Amino acid sequence: MQGRIHSLESFGTVDGPGTRFVVFVQGCPMRCAYCHNPDTWDMNGGTLMEPAEIIEQYERNQAFYQNGGGLTVTGGEPLMQTDFLIDLFTLAKENHIHTCIDTSGIAFNPGNPALMEKMDRLMGLTDLVMLDIKHIDPEKHRDLTGQPNVNILKFAAYLNEKGVDMWIRHVVVPGITDDDKYLFDLGYFIGQFHNLKALDVLPYHTMGEKKYQSLGMDYKLKGVPPMDKTLLLEKKQVILDGIRKRRSEQNPQ
Ligand code: SF4
């Protein structure tokens, strides 16, 4: 099955362990106010590519990925293209390539048996999921992204059940996702999962704004300052406190 691809990057350093070959897929149903890639939203844009073409390009640069790296699919929203991902990761596994999906989880739907059958197959081929939880509060999540978070949170529980390693990513935006109550709640939620392997807390920056201007689109976060990086460790600590609280409740001394 062909994939609808936005772009490829042969030397990704922030998209999973080691150096990665990164596939940016086209199409996303979320509308995150801070999205840096609004040009990936259109479900009908991009270029159609065969999985074999992508693996061929990976193999050409494979010396880069010997440091514990591999292949990451990001977007856009990768899980909108599960059939393509199954074919791509089947080939990747035949070639002993470490596979990672960077996703918002929005396409997960436990009420759809046909999709779940595909999801089970895909997760059997996936070494790591980087799950971006944009906001733990349902209403605030909807305000920030235009979509509910209920199935996103269920996706985290599903990954835990399946034993798929999970990294959680969270972008801290001043005045929008930096409230300690919600950061603690996020930590408390993810603290229950044994498949949680890492937590990436990322500072909001305004570099995406120019892209909106060039596309003639409104930038919803106009005037919101970049996140002060010196405060970021404190914010991460609040999430870690939530994780610790949940774990201490699960495993009382
Ligand atoms: S999920 Fe990712 S690609 Fe989609 S709108 Fe949000 S940040 Fe952009």
py3Dmol code that shows the C-alpha trace and the ligand (Angstrom):
import py3Dmol

protein = """\
ATOM      1  CA  MET A   1       0.000   0.000   0.000  1.00  0.00           C
ATOM      2  CA  GLN A   2       1.342   3.428  -0.914  1.00  0.00           C
ATOM      3  CA  GLY A   3       1.728   6.127   1.714  1.00  0.00           C
ATOM      4  CA  ARG A   4       0.878   9.786   1.353  1.00  0.00           C
ATOM      5  CA  ILE A   5       4.175  11.420   2.245  1.00  0.00           C
ATOM      6  CA  HIS A   6       4.939  15.049   3.078  1.00  0.00           C
ATOM      7  CA  SER A   7       8.746  14.732   3.219  1.00  0.00           C
ATOM      8  CA  LEU A   8      11.699  12.582   4.274  1.00  0.00           C
ATOM      9  CA  GLU A   9      14.632  13.445   6.530  1.00  0.00           C
ATOM     10  CA  SER A  10      17.689  11.218   6.531  1.00  0.00           C
ATOM     11  CA  PHE A  11      19.386  12.554   9.684  1.00  0.00           C
ATOM     12  CA  GLY A  12      16.825  13.045  12.427  1.00  0.00           C
ATOM     13  CA  THR A  13      18.247  13.513  15.923  1.00  0.00           C
ATOM     14  CA  VAL A  14      15.121  14.347  17.960  1.00  0.00           C
ATOM     15  CA  ASP A  15      12.710  11.686  16.738  1.00  0.00           C
ATOM     16  CA  GLY A  16      13.523   8.688  18.918  1.00  0.00           C
ATOM     17  CA  PRO A  17      16.689   6.874  20.024  1.00  0.00           C
ATOM     18  CA  GLY A  18      19.905   7.376  18.047  1.00  0.00           C
ATOM     19  CA  THR A  19      19.961   8.908  14.588  1.00  0.00           C
ATOM     20  CA  ARG A  20      16.777   8.261  12.617  1.00  0.00           C
ATOM     21  CA  PHE A  21      15.475   8.202   9.089  1.00  0.00           C
ATOM     22  CA  VAL A  22      12.278  10.230   9.507  1.00  0.00           C
ATOM     23  CA  VAL A  23       9.167   9.910   7.367  1.00  0.00           C
ATOM     24  CA  PHE A  24       6.749  12.833   7.658  1.00  0.00           C
ATOM     25  CA  VAL A  25       3.357  11.620   6.482  1.00  0.00           C
ATOM     26  CA  GLN A  26       0.738  13.908   5.003  1.00  0.00           C
ATOM     27  CA  GLY A  27      -2.650  14.440   6.666  1.00  0.00           C
ATOM     28  CA  CYS A  28      -3.737  15.248  10.217  1.00  0.00           C
ATOM     29  CA  PRO A  29      -7.211  15.702  11.742  1.00  0.00           C
ATOM     30  CA  MET A  30      -5.864  17.674  14.730  1.00  0.00           C
ATOM     31  CA  ARG A  31      -5.495  21.456  14.642  1.00  0.00           C
ATOM     32  CA  CYS A  32      -2.988  22.086  17.423  1.00  0.00           C
ATOM     33  CA  ALA A  33      -2.657  25.823  17.958  1.00  0.00           C
ATOM     34  CA  TYR A  34       1.148  25.499  18.118  1.00  0.00           C
ATOM     35  CA  CYS A  35       1.576  23.051  15.216  1.00  0.00           C
ATOM     36  CA  HIS A  36       4.808  23.740  13.310  1.00  0.00           C
ATOM     37  CA  ASN A  37       3.674  21.782  10.288  1.00  0.00           C
ATOM     38  CA  PRO A  38       0.260  23.093   9.151  1.00  0.00           C
ATOM     39  CA  ASP A  39       1.316  22.188   5.621  1.00  0.00           C
ATOM     40  CA  THR A  40       0.918  18.513   6.653  1.00  0.00           C
ATOM     41  CA  TRP A  41      -2.785  18.886   7.581  1.00  0.00           C
ATOM     42  CA  ASP A  42      -4.353  18.417   4.134  1.00  0.00           C
ATOM     43  CA  MET A  43      -5.320  14.739   3.779  1.00  0.00           C
ATOM     44  CA  ASN A  44      -5.084  14.941  -0.020  1.00  0.00           C
ATOM     45  CA  GLY A  45      -1.700  16.623  -0.376  1.00  0.00           C
ATOM     46  CA  GLY A  46       1.776  15.110  -0.376  1.00  0.00           C
ATOM     47  CA  THR A  47       3.338  12.529  -2.676  1.00  0.00           C
ATOM     48  CA  LEU A  48       2.423   8.860  -2.946  1.00  0.00           C
ATOM     49  CA  MET A  49       5.333   6.531  -2.165  1.00  0.00           C
ATOM     50  CA  GLU A  50       5.814   2.770  -1.965  1.00  0.00           C
ATOM     51  CA  PRO A  51       7.194   1.301   1.295  1.00  0.00           C
ATOM     52  CA  ALA A  52      10.047  -0.282  -0.716  1.00  0.00           C
ATOM     53  CA  GLU A  53      11.181   3.158  -1.978  1.00  0.00           C
ATOM     54  CA  ILE A  54      11.437   4.390   1.598  1.00  0.00           C
ATOM     55  CA  ILE A  55      13.352   1.342   2.838  1.00  0.00           C
ATOM     56  CA  GLU A  56      15.679   1.703  -0.153  1.00  0.00           C
ATOM     57  CA  GLN A  57      16.467   5.288   0.874  1.00  0.00           C
ATOM     58  CA  TYR A  58      16.985   4.139   4.466  1.00  0.00           C
ATOM     59  CA  GLU A  59      19.419   1.450   3.358  1.00  0.00           C
ATOM     60  CA  ARG A  60      21.398   3.992   1.315  1.00  0.00           C
ATOM     61  CA  ASN A  61      22.123   5.955   4.507  1.00  0.00           C
ATOM     62  CA  GLN A  62      22.148   3.052   6.908  1.00  0.00           C
ATOM     63  CA  ALA A  63      25.621   3.864   8.291  1.00  0.00           C
ATOM     64  CA  PHE A  64      23.979   6.861  10.073  1.00  0.00           C
ATOM     65  CA  TYR A  65      21.647   4.620  12.032  1.00  0.00           C
ATOM     66  CA  GLN A  66      24.163   2.233  13.550  1.00  0.00           C
ATOM     67  CA  ASN A  67      24.144   4.198  16.839  1.00  0.00           C
ATOM     68  CA  GLY A  68      20.933   2.576  18.066  1.00  0.00           C
ATOM     69  CA  GLY A  69      18.836   4.570  15.588  1.00  0.00           C
ATOM     70  CA  GLY A  70      16.278   3.443  13.045  1.00  0.00           C
ATOM     71  CA  LEU A  71      13.131   4.514  11.270  1.00  0.00           C
ATOM     72  CA  THR A  72      10.562   6.975  12.680  1.00  0.00           C
ATOM     73  CA  VAL A  73       7.240   7.864  11.111  1.00  0.00           C
ATOM     74  CA  THR A  74       5.806  11.203  12.201  1.00  0.00           C
ATOM     75  CA  GLY A  75       3.609  13.781  10.582  1.00  0.00           C
ATOM     76  CA  GLY A  76       1.001  14.793  10.050  1.00  0.00           C
ATOM     77  CA  GLU A  77      -0.648  11.872  11.795  1.00  0.00           C
ATOM     78  CA  PRO A  78       0.878   8.452  11.010  1.00  0.00           C
ATOM     79  CA  LEU A  79      -2.024   6.407  12.410  1.00  0.00           C
ATOM     80  CA  MET A  80      -4.333   7.821   9.726  1.00  0.00           C
ATOM     81  CA  GLN A  81      -2.384   5.511   7.351  1.00  0.00           C
ATOM     82  CA  THR A  82      -2.297   2.184   9.205  1.00  0.00           C
ATOM     83  CA  ASP A  83      -2.319   0.011   6.055  1.00  0.00           C
ATOM     84  CA  PHE A  84       0.739   1.806   4.731  1.00  0.00           C
ATOM     85  CA  LEU A  85       2.470   1.614   8.113  1.00  0.00           C
ATOM     86  CA  ILE A  86       1.860  -2.134   8.348  1.00  0.00           C
ATOM     87  CA  ASP A  87       3.497  -2.638   4.932  1.00  0.00           C
ATOM     88  CA  LEU A  88       6.371  -0.249   5.706  1.00  0.00           C
ATOM     89  CA  PHE A  89       7.132  -1.771   9.117  1.00  0.00           C
ATOM     90  CA  THR A  90       6.812  -5.342   7.774  1.00  0.00           C
ATOM     91  CA  LEU A  91       9.610  -4.504   5.339  1.00  0.00           C
ATOM     92  CA  ALA A  92      11.556  -2.673   8.053  1.00  0.00           C
ATOM     93  CA  LYS A  93      11.408  -5.686  10.362  1.00  0.00           C
ATOM     94  CA  GLU A  94      12.556  -7.995   7.542  1.00  0.00           C
ATOM     95  CA  ASN A  95      15.588  -5.686   7.376  1.00  0.00           C
ATOM     96  CA  HIS A  96      16.086  -5.631  11.190  1.00  0.00           C
ATOM     97  CA  ILE A  97      15.300  -1.908  11.450  1.00  0.00           C
ATOM     98  CA  HIS A  98      14.145  -0.352  14.754  1.00  0.00           C
ATOM     99  CA  THR A  99      10.656   1.107  14.191  1.00  0.00           C
ATOM    100  CA  CYS A 100       9.085   4.088  15.922  1.00  0.00           C
ATOM    101  CA  ILE A 101       5.819   6.019  15.482  1.00  0.00           C
ATOM    102  CA  ASP A 102       5.505   9.607  16.703  1.00  0.00           C
ATOM    103  CA  THR A 103       1.758  10.189  17.073  1.00  0.00           C
ATOM    104  CA  SER A 104      -0.956  12.231  18.729  1.00  0.00           C
ATOM    105  CA  GLY A 105      -2.996   9.022  19.092  1.00  0.00           C
ATOM    106  CA  ILE A 106      -6.064  10.754  17.657  1.00  0.00           C
ATOM    107  CA  ALA A 107      -6.793   8.000  15.107  1.00  0.00           C
ATOM    108  CA  PHE A 108      -7.112   5.303  17.798  1.00  0.00           C
ATOM    109  CA  ASN A 109     -10.676   4.037  18.116  1.00  0.00           C
ATOM    110  CA  PRO A 110     -11.407   0.960  20.268  1.00  0.00           C
ATOM    111  CA  GLY A 111     -15.025   1.037  18.993  1.00  0.00           C
ATOM    112  CA  ASN A 112     -13.907   0.113  15.471  1.00  0.00           C
ATOM    113  CA  PRO A 113     -13.065  -3.651  15.317  1.00  0.00           C
ATOM    114  CA  ALA A 114     -11.603  -3.489  11.788  1.00  0.00           C
ATOM    115  CA  LEU A 115      -9.255  -0.690  12.806  1.00  0.00           C
ATOM    116  CA  MET A 116      -8.322  -2.487  16.023  1.00  0.00           C
ATOM    117  CA  GLU A 117      -7.364  -5.605  14.092  1.00  0.00           C
ATOM    118  CA  LYS A 118      -4.981  -3.462  12.019  1.00  0.00           C
ATOM    119  CA  MET A 119      -3.734  -1.644  15.096  1.00  0.00           C
ATOM    120  CA  ASP A 120      -2.869  -4.980  16.742  1.00  0.00           C
ATOM    121  CA  ARG A 121      -0.916  -6.005  13.653  1.00  0.00           C
ATOM    122  CA  LEU A 122       0.874  -2.672  13.461  1.00  0.00           C
ATOM    123  CA  MET A 123       1.833  -2.692  17.125  1.00  0.00           C
ATOM    124  CA  GLY A 124       3.314  -6.166  16.654  1.00  0.00           C
ATOM    125  CA  LEU A 125       5.750  -4.494  14.229  1.00  0.00           C
ATOM    126  CA  THR A 126       6.433  -1.345  16.303  1.00  0.00           C
ATOM    127  CA  ASP A 127       9.326  -1.079  18.757  1.00  0.00           C
ATOM    128  CA  LEU A 128       8.459   2.314  20.204  1.00  0.00           C
ATOM    129  CA  VAL A 129       5.565   4.776  20.237  1.00  0.00           C
ATOM    130  CA  MET A 130       6.213   8.416  21.052  1.00  0.00           C
ATOM    131  CA  LEU A 131       2.796   9.627  22.194  1.00  0.00           C
ATOM    132  CA  ASP A 132       2.259  13.385  22.266  1.00  0.00           C
ATOM    133  CA  ILE A 133      -0.315  14.172  24.933  1.00  0.00           C
ATOM    134  CA  LYS A 134      -1.219  17.786  24.226  1.00  0.00           C
ATOM    135  CA  HIS A 135      -3.387  18.373  27.316  1.00  0.00           C
ATOM    136  CA  ILE A 136      -4.691  16.048  30.028  1.00  0.00           C
ATOM    137  CA  ASP A 137      -7.896  18.034  30.573  1.00  0.00           C
ATOM    138  CA  PRO A 138     -10.620  17.084  28.032  1.00  0.00           C
ATOM    139  CA  GLU A 139     -11.996  20.598  27.529  1.00  0.00           C
ATOM    140  CA  LYS A 140      -8.626  22.285  27.359  1.00  0.00           C
ATOM    141  CA  HIS A 141      -7.457  19.606  24.949  1.00  0.00           C
ATOM    142  CA  ARG A 142     -10.387  20.394  22.702  1.00  0.00           C
ATOM    143  CA  ASP A 143      -9.643  24.129  22.901  1.00  0.00           C
ATOM    144  CA  LEU A 144      -5.988  23.552  22.017  1.00  0.00           C
ATOM    145  CA  THR A 145      -6.385  20.951  19.257  1.00  0.00           C
ATOM    146  CA  GLY A 146     -10.010  20.959  18.092  1.00  0.00           C
ATOM    147  CA  GLN A 147     -10.333  17.281  19.084  1.00  0.00           C
ATOM    148  CA  PRO A 148     -11.266  15.268  22.212  1.00  0.00           C
ATOM    149  CA  ASN A 149      -8.554  13.402  24.138  1.00  0.00           C
ATOM    150  CA  VAL A 150     -10.597  10.402  25.327  1.00  0.00           C
ATOM    151  CA  ASN A 151      -9.279   7.939  22.731  1.00  0.00           C
ATOM    152  CA  ILE A 152      -5.766   9.365  23.003  1.00  0.00           C
ATOM    153  CA  LEU A 153      -5.706   8.461  26.695  1.00  0.00           C
ATOM    154  CA  LYS A 154      -7.188   5.036  25.863  1.00  0.00           C
ATOM    155  CA  PHE A 155      -4.383   4.573  23.351  1.00  0.00           C
ATOM    156  CA  ALA A 156      -1.806   4.945  26.137  1.00  0.00           C
ATOM    157  CA  ALA A 157      -3.600   2.201  28.120  1.00  0.00           C
ATOM    158  CA  TYR A 158      -3.758   0.005  25.006  1.00  0.00           C
ATOM    159  CA  LEU A 159      -0.001   0.370  24.402  1.00  0.00           C
ATOM    160  CA  ASN A 160       0.594  -0.617  28.005  1.00  0.00           C
ATOM    161  CA  GLU A 161      -1.570  -3.744  27.589  1.00  0.00           C
ATOM    162  CA  LYS A 162       0.290  -4.641  24.400  1.00  0.00           C
ATOM    163  CA  GLY A 163       3.665  -4.094  26.060  1.00  0.00           C
ATOM    164  CA  VAL A 164       4.808  -1.563  23.417  1.00  0.00           C
ATOM    165  CA  ASP A 165       7.464   0.810  24.778  1.00  0.00           C
ATOM    166  CA  MET A 166       6.101   4.345  25.120  1.00  0.00           C
ATOM    167  CA  TRP A 167       7.715   7.750  25.397  1.00  0.00           C
ATOM    168  CA  ILE A 168       5.405  10.566  26.384  1.00  0.00           C
ATOM    169  CA  ARG A 169       5.949  13.998  24.861  1.00  0.00           C
ATOM    170  CA  HIS A 170       4.397  17.175  26.144  1.00  0.00           C
ATOM    171  CA  VAL A 171       4.873  20.717  24.863  1.00  0.00           C
ATOM    172  CA  VAL A 172       4.759  23.398  27.553  1.00  0.00           C
ATOM    173  CA  VAL A 173       3.123  26.598  26.303  1.00  0.00           C
ATOM    174  CA  PRO A 174       3.045  29.633  28.640  1.00  0.00           C
ATOM    175  CA  GLY A 175      -0.495  30.254  29.896  1.00  0.00           C
ATOM    176  CA  ILE A 176      -1.903  27.248  28.001  1.00  0.00           C
ATOM    177  CA  THR A 177      -0.227  24.005  29.091  1.00  0.00           C
ATOM    178  CA  ASP A 178       1.986  25.165  31.968  1.00  0.00           C
ATOM    179  CA  ASP A 179      -0.543  24.951  34.831  1.00  0.00           C
ATOM    180  CA  ASP A 180       0.958  22.801  37.596  1.00  0.00           C
ATOM    181  CA  LYS A 181      -2.381  21.138  38.380  1.00  0.00           C
ATOM    182  CA  TYR A 182      -2.688  19.741  34.869  1.00  0.00           C
ATOM    183  CA  LEU A 183       0.990  18.836  34.650  1.00  0.00           C
ATOM    184  CA  PHE A 184       0.657  16.873  37.881  1.00  0.00           C
ATOM    185  CA  ASP A 185      -2.534  15.207  36.576  1.00  0.00           C
ATOM    186  CA  LEU A 186      -0.693  14.253  33.402  1.00  0.00           C
ATOM    187  CA  GLY A 187       2.074  12.637  35.471  1.00  0.00           C
ATOM    188  CA  TYR A 188      -0.477  10.890  37.677  1.00  0.00           C
ATOM    189  CA  PHE A 189      -2.188   9.482  34.587  1.00  0.00           C
ATOM    190  CA  ILE A 190       0.941   8.185  32.830  1.00  0.00           C
ATOM    191  CA  GLY A 191       2.451   6.957  36.114  1.00  0.00           C
ATOM    192  CA  GLN A 192       0.169   3.901  36.037  1.00  0.00           C
ATOM    193  CA  PHE A 193       1.787   2.514  32.867  1.00  0.00           C
ATOM    194  CA  HIS A 194       4.700   0.046  33.039  1.00  0.00           C
ATOM    195  CA  ASN A 195       5.587   0.575  29.374  1.00  0.00           C
ATOM    196  CA  LEU A 196       6.510   4.231  30.042  1.00  0.00           C
ATOM    197  CA  LYS A 197      10.208   4.501  29.155  1.00  0.00           C
ATOM    198  CA  ALA A 198      10.816   8.248  28.869  1.00  0.00           C
ATOM    199  CA  LEU A 199       9.266  11.660  29.265  1.00  0.00           C
ATOM    200  CA  ASP A 200      10.125  14.472  26.838  1.00  0.00           C
ATOM    201  CA  VAL A 201       9.016  17.889  28.013  1.00  0.00           C
ATOM    202  CA  LEU A 202       9.470  20.355  25.187  1.00  0.00           C
ATOM    203  CA  PRO A 203       9.445  24.169  25.311  1.00  0.00           C
ATOM    204  CA  TYR A 204       7.002  26.031  23.082  1.00  0.00           C
ATOM    205  CA  HIS A 205       8.787  28.294  20.605  1.00  0.00           C
ATOM    206  CA  THR A 206       7.441  30.719  18.045  1.00  0.00           C
ATOM    207  CA  MET A 207       9.445  29.582  15.015  1.00  0.00           C
ATOM    208  CA  GLY A 208       6.347  28.028  13.412  1.00  0.00           C
ATOM    209  CA  GLU A 209       4.624  31.413  13.173  1.00  0.00           C
ATOM    210  CA  LYS A 210       6.436  32.386   9.964  1.00  0.00           C
ATOM    211  CA  LYS A 211       5.108  29.279   8.224  1.00  0.00           C
ATOM    212  CA  TYR A 212       1.532  30.387   8.953  1.00  0.00           C
ATOM    213  CA  GLN A 213       2.290  33.794   7.481  1.00  0.00           C
ATOM    214  CA  SER A 214       3.731  32.281   4.333  1.00  0.00           C
ATOM    215  CA  LEU A 215       0.666  30.017   3.980  1.00  0.00           C
ATOM    216  CA  GLY A 216      -1.692  32.967   4.562  1.00  0.00           C
ATOM    217  CA  MET A 217      -3.097  31.266   7.685  1.00  0.00           C
ATOM    218  CA  ASP A 218      -4.006  32.789  11.052  1.00  0.00           C
ATOM    219  CA  TYR A 219      -1.635  31.910  13.891  1.00  0.00           C
ATOM    220  CA  LYS A 220      -3.765  31.328  16.980  1.00  0.00           C
ATOM    221  CA  LEU A 221      -0.946  31.832  19.494  1.00  0.00           C
ATOM    222  CA  LYS A 222       0.087  35.278  18.262  1.00  0.00           C
ATOM    223  CA  GLY A 223       1.615  37.161  21.187  1.00  0.00           C
ATOM    224  CA  VAL A 224       2.235  34.067  23.329  1.00  0.00           C
ATOM    225  CA  PRO A 225       5.930  34.213  24.307  1.00  0.00           C
ATOM    226  CA  PRO A 226       8.294  31.259  23.891  1.00  0.00           C
ATOM    227  CA  MET A 227       8.585  29.034  26.962  1.00  0.00           C
ATOM    228  CA  ASP A 228      11.369  30.122  29.300  1.00  0.00           C
ATOM    229  CA  LYS A 229      13.737  27.159  29.135  1.00  0.00           C
ATOM    230  CA  THR A 230      15.007  27.783  32.656  1.00  0.00           C
ATOM    231  CA  LEU A 231      11.490  27.006  33.952  1.00  0.00           C
ATOM    232  CA  LEU A 232      11.171  23.857  31.915  1.00  0.00           C
ATOM    233  CA  LEU A 233      12.956  21.618  34.426  1.00  0.00           C
ATOM    234  CA  GLU A 234      10.550  22.783  37.139  1.00  0.00           C
ATOM    235  CA  LYS A 235       7.590  21.946  34.913  1.00  0.00           C
ATOM    236  CA  LYS A 236       9.032  18.538  34.151  1.00  0.00           C
ATOM    237  CA  GLN A 237       9.497  17.977  37.867  1.00  0.00           C
ATOM    238  CA  VAL A 238       5.773  18.559  38.458  1.00  0.00           C
ATOM    239  CA  ILE A 239       4.939  15.806  35.936  1.00  0.00           C
ATOM    240  CA  LEU A 240       7.522  13.531  37.580  1.00  0.00           C
ATOM    241  CA  ASP A 241       5.899  14.222  40.981  1.00  0.00           C
ATOM    242  CA  GLY A 242       2.575  13.042  39.531  1.00  0.00           C
ATOM    243  CA  ILE A 243       4.227   9.865  38.214  1.00  0.00           C
ATOM    244  CA  ARG A 244       5.855   9.214  41.582  1.00  0.00           C
ATOM    245  CA  LYS A 245       2.558   9.722  43.447  1.00  0.00           C
ATOM    246  CA  ARG A 246       0.762   7.219  41.208  1.00  0.00           C
ATOM    247  CA  ARG A 247       3.552   4.676  41.539  1.00  0.00           C
ATOM    248  CA  SER A 248       3.712   5.010  45.309  1.00  0.00           C
ATOM    249  CA  GLU A 249      -0.048   4.337  45.462  1.00  0.00           C
ATOM    250  CA  GLN A 250       0.313   1.303  43.214  1.00  0.00           C
ATOM    251  CA  ASN A 251       3.283  -0.086  45.152  1.00  0.00           C
ATOM    252  CA  PRO A 252       2.926   1.022  48.788  1.00  0.00           C
ATOM    253  CA  GLN A 253       6.083   0.323  50.866  1.00  0.00           C
TER     254      GLN A 253
END
"""
ligand_1 = """\
8
SF4
S -0.984 16.418 15.834
Fe 1.002 17.136 15.125
S 0.759 17.525 12.923
Fe -1.295 17.348 13.803
S -1.879 19.457 14.237
Fe -0.983 18.631 16.105
S 1.184 19.167 16.056
Fe 0.330 19.442 13.968
"""
view = py3Dmol.view(width=600, height=400)
view.addModel(protein, "pdb")
view.setStyle({"model": 0}, {"cartoon": {"style": "trace"}})
view.addModel(ligand_1, "xyz")
view.setStyle({"model": 1}, {"stick": {}})
view.zoomTo()
view.show()
